[in-house]
Amino acid sequence: MKFLFDLFPVILFFAAFQFWGIFVATAVAIAATFVQIGWLALRRRKIDKMLWVSLAIIVVFGGLTLALRDRTFIQWKPTVLYWLFGATLAGGALAGRNLIRAMMSEQVQLPERVWARLNWSWVAFFAFMGAANLYVAYNFSESAWVNFKLFGGMGLMLAFVLAQAALLSKYVQEKP
């Protein structure tokens, strides 16, 4: 459910694009992100920092898209978000704080070198995703980019997570 909840603005963006185009879809994504945060606030749930960052980026880049009637800004939004996540993980590692370990250490115990490798693999993945988004945005149609944003991004993320899970599975120990 959390996965679908996190994808809520992207799915609505995709659906709105199919019927009304990029500008309405952008407005829908902005509204959907506000609704996400409002829903969490009403239910007195913790609002992750990543969701606040996502809201700020969609408001800025989506707002510029709508104000200037230029789709380039909304097409840059995923790249900025991916690169910001990657830079945050890299900055944390360089400062001696592994943010992936901080998020996952309660679920799995790993040797320090594996935590470091896992963190840097996420940095590389986010760098790749940002570049892939720009490649598709500048070399394919608007419709192809929207499809990539939902299906390509989700597919690549799923493949990466499954590959990570397979690599980490040798460290998971069965409880007696």
C-alpha positions as CSV (number, residue, x, y, z in Angstrom):
1,M,0.0,0.0,0.0
2,K,2.8,2.4,0.8
3,F,4.3,1.8,-2.6
4,L,1.0,2.7,-4.3
5,F,0.6,5.7,-2.0
6,D,4.1,6.9,-3.0
7,L,3.2,6.5,-6.7
8,F,-0.1,8.3,-6.3
9,P,1.0,11.6,-7.9
10,V,2.9,9.8,-10.7
11,I,-0.1,7.6,-11.6
12,L,-2.5,10.6,-11.6
13,F,0.0,12.6,-13.7
14,F,0.1,9.7,-16.2
15,A,-3.7,9.4,-16.3
16,A,-4.2,13.2,-16.6
17,F,-1.6,13.4,-19.4
18,Q,-3.5,10.8,-21.4
19,F,-6.7,12.9,-21.4
20,W,-5.6,16.5,-21.1
21,G,-1.9,16.9,-21.8
22,I,1.2,17.9,-20.0
23,F,0.0,21.1,-18.4
24,V,-3.1,19.7,-16.8
25,A,-1.1,16.6,-15.8
26,T,1.5,18.9,-14.1
27,A,-1.2,20.7,-12.1
28,V,-2.7,17.3,-11.1
29,A,0.7,16.1,-9.9
30,I,1.1,19.2,-7.8
31,A,-2.4,18.9,-6.3
32,A,-1.9,15.1,-5.7
33,T,1.3,15.7,-3.7
34,F,-0.5,18.3,-1.5
35,V,-3.3,15.8,-1.0
36,Q,-0.7,13.1,0.0
37,I,0.8,15.3,2.6
38,G,-2.7,16.5,3.8
39,W,-3.8,12.9,4.1
40,L,-0.8,12.0,6.2
41,A,-1.2,15.1,8.4
42,L,-4.9,14.4,9.0
43,R,-4.1,10.8,10.0
44,R,-1.3,12.1,12.2
45,R,1.2,10.1,10.4
46,K,4.9,10.9,10.0
47,I,5.6,12.8,6.8
48,D,9.0,11.7,5.5
49,K,11.5,14.3,4.6
50,M,11.7,12.9,1.1
51,L,8.0,13.7,0.6
52,W,8.6,17.3,1.7
53,V,11.5,17.5,-0.7
54,S,9.3,16.0,-3.5
55,L,6.6,18.6,-2.8
56,A,9.1,21.4,-3.0
57,I,10.5,20.2,-6.2
58,I,7.1,19.6,-7.9
59,V,5.9,23.0,-6.8
60,V,8.9,24.7,-8.1
61,F,9.4,22.8,-11.4
62,G,5.7,22.2,-11.9
63,G,5.0,25.8,-11.1
64,L,7.6,27.0,-13.6
65,T,6.1,24.6,-16.2
66,L,2.6,26.1,-15.7
67,A,3.7,29.7,-15.4
68,L,6.0,29.7,-18.5
69,R,4.1,27.1,-20.4
70,D,7.3,25.2,-20.9
71,R,7.3,21.4,-20.4
72,T,11.1,21.4,-20.0
73,F,10.8,22.2,-16.3
74,I,8.5,19.3,-15.4
75,Q,10.8,17.0,-17.5
76,W,13.7,18.0,-15.3
77,K,11.9,17.4,-12.1
78,P,12.6,13.6,-11.8
79,T,16.3,14.2,-12.6
80,V,16.6,16.9,-9.9
81,L,14.9,14.6,-7.4
82,Y,17.0,11.5,-8.3
83,W,20.2,13.6,-8.3
84,L,19.3,15.2,-5.0
85,F,18.7,11.8,-3.4
86,G,22.0,10.5,-4.8
87,A,23.9,13.6,-3.6
88,T,22.3,13.2,-0.1
89,L,23.4,9.6,0.1
90,A,26.9,10.5,-1.2
91,G,27.2,13.5,1.1
92,G,26.2,11.4,4.1
93,A,28.8,8.7,3.3
94,L,31.5,11.3,2.8
95,A,30.6,12.8,6.2
96,G,30.8,9.3,7.8
97,R,27.0,8.6,8.0
98,N,25.6,5.8,5.9
99,L,22.0,6.8,5.4
100,I,21.0,3.5,3.8
101,R,22.2,1.7,7.0
102,A,20.3,4.3,9.1
103,M,17.1,3.4,7.2
104,M,17.5,-0.3,7.0
105,S,19.6,-1.5,10.0
106,E,16.6,-2.6,12.0
107,Q,15.5,-5.0,9.2
108,V,18.9,-6.5,8.2
109,Q,22.3,-6.8,9.7
110,L,25.2,-6.4,7.3
111,P,29.0,-6.1,7.5
112,E,30.2,-2.5,7.3
113,R,31.8,-3.0,3.8
114,V,28.4,-4.3,2.5
115,W,26.6,-1.3,3.9
116,A,29.1,1.0,2.2
117,R,28.7,-0.9,-1.1
118,L,24.9,-0.8,-0.8
119,N,24.9,3.0,-0.2
120,W,27.3,3.7,-3.1
121,S,25.2,1.5,-5.4
122,W,22.2,3.6,-4.6
123,V,24.2,6.7,-5.4
124,A,25.1,5.3,-8.8
125,F,21.6,4.1,-9.4
126,F,20.1,7.6,-8.7
127,A,22.8,9.2,-10.9
128,F,21.9,6.8,-13.7
129,M,18.1,7.4,-13.3
130,G,18.6,11.1,-13.5
131,A,20.6,10.8,-16.7
132,A,18.2,8.3,-18.2
133,N,15.3,10.6,-17.5
134,L,17.1,13.5,-19.4
135,Y,18.1,11.2,-22.2
136,V,14.5,10.1,-22.8
137,A,13.1,13.7,-22.3
138,Y,15.5,15.1,-24.9
139,N,15.5,12.3,-27.4
140,F,12.0,11.0,-27.5
141,S,8.4,12.3,-27.7
142,E,6.6,13.9,-24.8
143,S,4.4,10.8,-24.7
144,A,7.4,8.4,-24.6
145,W,8.8,10.5,-21.7
146,V,5.6,10.3,-19.7
147,N,5.5,6.5,-20.3
148,F,9.1,6.2,-19.2
149,K,8.5,8.3,-16.1
150,L,5.9,5.8,-14.9
151,F,6.7,2.4,-16.4
152,G,10.4,2.8,-17.2
153,G,11.2,4.4,-13.9
154,M,9.2,1.9,-11.9
155,G,10.6,-1.0,-13.9
156,L,14.2,0.0,-13.4
157,M,13.6,0.7,-9.7
158,L,12.0,-2.8,-9.3
159,A,14.8,-4.5,-11.2
160,F,17.4,-2.6,-9.1
161,V,15.7,-3.5,-5.8
162,L,15.4,-7.1,-6.8
163,A,19.1,-7.3,-7.7
164,Q,20.0,-5.7,-4.4
165,A,17.8,-8.2,-2.6
166,A,19.4,-11.1,-4.4
167,L,22.9,-9.8,-3.5
168,L,21.9,-9.2,0.1
169,S,20.1,-12.5,0.6
170,K,23.3,-14.3,1.6
171,Y,23.4,-12.1,4.7
172,V,19.9,-12.8,5.8
173,Q,19.9,-15.4,8.6
174,E,16.9,-17.6,9.4
175,K,15.6,-17.3,13.0
176,P,15.5,-20.6,14.8
